[in-house]
Amino acid sequence: MGAYAAINGDGLSMYYEVVGEGEPVVLVHGTGGYAGSWAAQLDLLADWYRVYTPECRGHGRTADVEGPYSYEVFADDLAGFIEALDLGPVRLAGWSNGASVALRLALRRPDLVSRLVLLSGATTSREGETAAATALSVEPGRSWLAETWRPLYEALSPDGPEHFPVVEEKLNRMWREAAPVAMEQIAALPMPLLVMQGDDDCVEIAHAAAMAGTAPDGRLAVVPGTSHVSPMEKPELVSLLLLDFFEEKPPTRYFPLGSLRSAAEAACTIARAA
């Protein structure tokens, strides 16, 4: 089911689709994406949750509005969406550019996010990016990336094909000028965090592991044999990982070795079970 929600009082009317019943899950697409970007995950997740897939400003069927883009602007749009539909706190997952938006929302409005998934994105600095990912913000990578999502934009945008260069320039400027998120901010996240990506993705695996390890309740999932679009390449596995994280039923950890304290706790647990 598709509908529009009035956001932030600045003329933004955000298109979204919703399916399923239960507690709310919000899935945020990446650059050039739309609600259908998450189609492969909906069959499983909608059996457990009411799943919302909004389209950000200048994407899909959501018209652009005046003003520059920033991750903070997109995060405020998303906060407005959650509040307009009275959904919060939600289980939130962002993919690629959507991960950077989801992270900013979690930092700015932690009251709206109960569990956070950063999929294939949300590097805390350009140092965590692979060289290939960095090359997409400059020529010839910039033009190549633009041409990959231009057809979808032209097919769906209410602003018409002629507006595409405006949106592309706003996005590119946002990537170039975005302020990084520091590890100290990751360490302050109050909600459980799952950092997930392909093993041939835009973020160095060591950097993703550092993010997950810095969060107070962080987990890391590397989807083997996949790239920046793991939800399309291994949809069942990605869906199961999302469902496992969204379900608040953590198993007993019988042999954790991440710290001396966790090892001591494991020993006690094993002794009690013997």
C-alpha positions, 0 to 999 in steps of 0.5 A: 500500500502506498501513501504520502505523509506531510513532513516537517512543515517545509512542503515535503510530502514523503511517499512510503509503502507499508506491508505486514502487521505488528511492531514497526520496522522502517527500512531506508533506501540508498542513493537512487533507491526507492521503496522497492529497493527492499522488496526481497526482504519484505516477504519474511519481515512482513510476517513478523512486523509492519514494515515501512519503506519511505522514499527520501526527498528527491528519490522515487515518488517523493518530490524534491524541495528547495535547499541543499542536502545534508545527512542531518536534513535527511535524518530530520525528514526521517524523524518527521516521518516517524513522528507523523505516523506516530511509529516511534521508537522503531527498528530502523535499517538503512542501506548505503546512503540510507545507513548514513541517514539512519546513523544521524537519526539515531544520534540526533533522536535516539528516542525514535530508534529502538534497534539500529542496522547500518547496512553497507555504509555509514563510515565514520570517516573517509578513511574507512571507505574503499578506494573504489567507493571514494572514486564514485564521487569524482569523474569518471566514477561520478558520471557512471554512478549517476547513469545507473540510477537516472532511469529509475529517477526519470520513471518515478520522479514527480519533478520530471527528468529535467530535474535529475541534474539538480538532485545529483548535484545536491547529493554529490555536494552532500557526500563531499562536504558531510561532517564525519561521525566520530567513534566517540559518537558511536560509543554513545549510541544507547540502542543495539547496533548491527553493522552489516555489509558484503565482503566486497563492499564500500567499507573496509571490513576492519573499519566496520568491525571497529564501529561494531566493537565501539558501540556499547551493544554492537554486532558485526555481520559480513555477508560472504560472497556479496558486494554493495547490494547484498540484500539483492545478491543473498536476500534470504540470508540478509533477511534472516540476519535482520530478523534475528537482530530485530527479535529481542531474544539474545542467546546465552553466550557460552564462550565469549572471549572478547574480554576478561570479564566475558570469559569469566562469565562464560566459565561460570555459565559452563560450570552451572550447566555441567 
